[in-house]
Amino acid sequence: MTADMTMIEVPTALRAKLDALIAEGGRGTTLADVLQQLLDEHDSIRTRQMLAFDAQL
């Protein structure tokens, strides 16, 4: 089974940053891996922010 693929336009400067993150990930790291990691980190930060806000209420 193959994953659905979508083409998106990415500015050159952003692509360079993504490429650097891919390189940091080591051999075999894909753009999909980096994007998933960024989304996971975003979700984690958002959850911590919401919990901190709730704790202050």
VOPAGU-2260 file (C-alpha; in pm, 1 decimal, decimal comma):
REM VOPAGU-2260
SITE   aa  ch    i         X         Y         Z
SITE  MET   A    0       0,0       0,0       0,0
SITE  THR   A    1     136,2     344,7     -90,1
SITE  ALA   A    2      70,3     669,1      90,4
SITE  ASP   A    3    -109,9     949,8     -86,1
SITE  MET   A    4     133,3    1222,7    -187,0
SITE  THR   A    5      61,5    1590,3    -231,8
SITE  MET   A    6     281,2    1849,2    -398,7
SITE  ILE   A    7     311,1    2184,3    -222,5
SITE  GLU   A    8     503,5    2499,1    -304,8
SITE  VAL   A    9     756,7    2589,6     -37,6
SITE  PRO   A   10     965,5    2908,4     -42,6
SITE  THR   A   11    1336,9    2846,7     -90,1
SITE  ALA   A   12    1431,6    2980,0     254,7
SITE  LEU   A   13    1179,9    2750,1     425,6
SITE  ARG   A   14    1294,1    2453,3     218,9
SITE  ALA   A   15    1653,0    2520,2     332,4
SITE  LYS   A   16    1541,6    2511,9     697,7
SITE  LEU   A   17    1351,0    2189,1     641,4
SITE  ASP   A   18    1653,2    2038,4     464,6
SITE  ALA   A   19    1869,1    2128,4     766,2
SITE  LEU   A   20    1624,7    1949,7     999,0
SITE  ILE   A   21    1625,5    1648,9     768,6
SITE  ALA   A   22    2006,8    1641,5     780,7
SITE  GLU   A   23    1999,4    1665,5    1162,1
SITE  GLY   A   24    1772,2    1362,1    1169,3
SITE  GLY   A   25    2036,4    1146,4    1011,3
SITE  ARG   A   26    2033,8     894,3     733,5
SITE  GLY   A   27    1689,0     784,3     624,7
SITE  THR   A   28    1508,3    1085,3     771,6
SITE  THR   A   29    1239,8    1211,2     536,3
SITE  LEU   A   30    1054,5    1537,6     503,9
SITE  ALA   A   31     744,1    1353,6     626,6
SITE  ASP   A   32     937,8    1251,1     940,6
SITE  VAL   A   33    1041,4    1611,3    1007,2
SITE  LEU   A   34     691,0    1746,0     949,4
SITE  GLN   A   35     545,2    1483,5    1183,9
SITE  GLN   A   36     800,4    1572,5    1451,9
SITE  LEU   A   37     721,6    1944,3    1416,8
SITE  LEU   A   38     347,4    1877,3    1442,8
SITE  ASP   A   39     399,4    1653,7    1747,8
SITE  GLU   A   40     609,7    1923,9    1915,3
SITE  HIS   A   41     346,7    2185,8    1832,5
SITE  ASP   A   42      70,8    1969,8    1982,7
SITE  SER   A   43     279,4    1911,5    2296,0
SITE  ILE   A   44     351,3    2281,7    2341,1
SITE  ARG   A   45     -13,4    2369,8    2281,6
SITE  THR   A   46    -127,2    2112,7    2538,4
SITE  ARG   A   47     118,6    2245,2    2799,0
SITE  GLN   A   48      -0,6    2600,2    2732,6
SITE  MET   A   49    -365,0    2501,8    2774,5
SITE  LEU   A   50    -288,5    2314,3    3098,2
SITE  ALA   A   51     -95,7    2611,5    3233,7
SITE  PHE   A   52    -383,0    2842,7    3144,8
SITE  ASP   A   53    -634,9    2610,7    3311,6
SITE  ALA   A   54    -415,7    2593,7    3623,9
SITE  GLN   A   55    -423,2    2973,2    3651,6
SITE  LEU   A   56    -802,4    2988,8    3635,7
